[in-house]
Amino acid sequence: MGPFELAALLRDELVVQLEQSLAGPVQLAAVHPGDIVPAYSSCAMAAVRVAAITPQAVQVGCGLPAYWDVALDLVVNRCYPASDPSVTPDMDLLSALADAGVSDAQAMQRTLCAIPDDFTWTPGVWRPVGPQGGVYGGVMQVTVHDLDAPCCP
């Protein structure tokens, strides 16, 4: 299984797990290219992004790595209720959004269980993002170790 296939597997599982989130299911999901997942205006979006591919243990006689570590970002974006920035937001609403964000983080944690048993992996920190551009959410990184690398042809 390569990095893209692993990302697609996690994207599909994240969609399933988010159905149980307090914030509800997402409307869009992608394996996202690039170095960030922008805060699109979609109110319910999930993405998995290949964040880094790091070579491990060079094979003797080949000069190429025997294995790769792949860092993947799981991302969820939700709409932040529009409000007048000059007015103090409703504190109960802020608490509810925080609770929904933590529920999304728990869905991300459950998603990691879909990583095939023949891989070892290290979960990373979940961190909230936003609200920027009317979007808030969170990002969690996982590093999957020892994906096979082909030797020289």
C-alpha positions in Angstrom: 0.0 0.0 0.0 1.4 3.4 -1.0 1.0 6.8 0.6 -2.0 7.8 -1.6 -3.9 4.5 -1.0 -3.3 4.9 2.7 -4.6 8.5 2.6 -7.7 7.4 0.7 -8.4 4.6 3.2 -8.2 7.0 6.1 -10.4 9.6 4.2 -13.1 7.0 3.7 -12.9 5.9 7.3 -12.9 9.5 8.6 -16.2 10.2 6.7 -17.8 7.1 8.4 -16.5 8.1 11.9 -17.7 11.7 11.5 -21.2 10.5 11.1 -21.1 9.9 14.9 -19.7 13.4 15.7 -21.8 16.0 17.5 -21.3 18.3 14.5 -22.7 15.6 12.1 -21.5 14.1 8.9 -19.5 16.0 6.3 -20.7 16.9 2.8 -17.3 16.8 1.1 -14.2 14.7 1.5 -10.9 14.5 -0.4 -7.3 13.4 -0.4 -6.0 16.9 -0.6 -2.9 18.0 -2.4 -0.4 20.7 -1.3 1.1 21.8 2.0 -2.2 23.0 3.6 -5.9 22.3 3.4 -7.4 25.8 3.1 -10.5 26.8 5.0 -12.9 26.4 2.2 -16.3 27.9 2.7 -17.9 24.4 2.8 -19.6 23.9 6.1 -18.7 20.3 6.5 -15.4 19.1 4.8 -13.0 16.3 5.7 -9.6 15.8 4.1 -6.5 13.7 4.5 -3.3 15.2 3.2 0.1 13.5 2.7 2.2 15.8 4.8 5.7 14.2 4.4 7.4 11.0 3.2 10.6 10.3 5.0 13.2 7.7 3.9 14.3 5.1 6.4 17.1 2.4 6.4 19.0 2.5 3.1 19.2 -0.9 1.4 22.7 -2.3 0.9 23.6 -2.4 -2.8 20.6 -0.4 -3.8 21.2 3.0 -2.5 17.5 3.6 -2.0 15.6 3.4 1.3 14.2 0.0 2.3 11.2 1.7 4.0 9.4 5.1 4.2 7.6 6.8 7.0 4.5 8.7 5.8 3.0 11.6 7.8 -0.7 12.2 7.1 -2.8 15.1 8.3 -6.5 14.4 9.0 -8.4 17.6 8.7 -12.0 18.6 9.5 -13.5 22.0 8.7 -16.8 23.3 9.9 -18.7 26.6 9.5 -18.4 29.1 12.3 -21.7 30.9 12.8 -21.6 34.4 11.3 -21.8 37.1 13.8 -21.0 40.8 14.2 -17.3 41.0 15.3 -18.2 44.0 17.5 -20.7 41.9 19.5 -19.5 39.4 22.2 -20.5 35.9 20.9 -22.9 33.8 22.9 -20.9 31.8 25.4 -23.2 28.7 25.2 -22.7 28.7 21.4 -18.9 28.9 21.9 -19.0 26.0 24.4 -21.1 23.9 22.0 -18.7 24.5 19.1 -15.8 23.5 21.3 -17.6 20.3 22.3 -18.3 19.6 18.6 -14.6 20.1 17.8 -13.6 17.6 20.5 -16.1 15.2 19.1 -14.5 15.5 15.7 -11.1 14.9 17.3 -12.5 11.7 18.8 -13.7 10.6 15.3 -10.2 11.2 14.0 -8.8 9.0 16.8 -11.2 6.2 15.9 -10.2 6.6 12.2 -6.7 5.7 13.0 -7.8 2.1 13.9 -8.4 1.6 10.2 -4.6 1.6 9.5 -3.8 -2.0 8.5 -2.4 -4.3 11.2 0.8 -4.8 9.3 1.9 -1.2 9.8 3.0 0.5 13.0 2.0 4.1 13.5 2.4 6.9 15.8 -0.5 9.3 16.5 0.2 13.0 16.7 -1.4 15.8 18.5 -4.9 17.1 17.6 -5.0 20.8 17.4 -7.9 23.1 16.8 -7.9 25.6 13.9 -9.8 28.8 13.2 -12.2 30.4 13.2 -10.8 32.0 10.1 -12.9 33.0 7.2 -15.9 31.7 8.9 -14.5 28.2 9.3 -13.2 26.3 12.4 -12.1 22.7 12.9 -9.1 20.6 13.7 -6.1 18.8 12.4 -4.5 15.6 13.6 -1.3 14.0 12.2 -0.4 10.4 12.2 2.9 8.9 11.1 2.7 5.4 9.5 6.1 3.6 9.6 7.9 1.3 7.3 5.9 1.4 4.1 7.8 -0.7 1.6 10.1 0.9 -1.0 11.0 -0.9 -4.1 14.7 -1.4 -4.8 16.5 -0.4 -8.0 15.1 -2.1 -11.1 
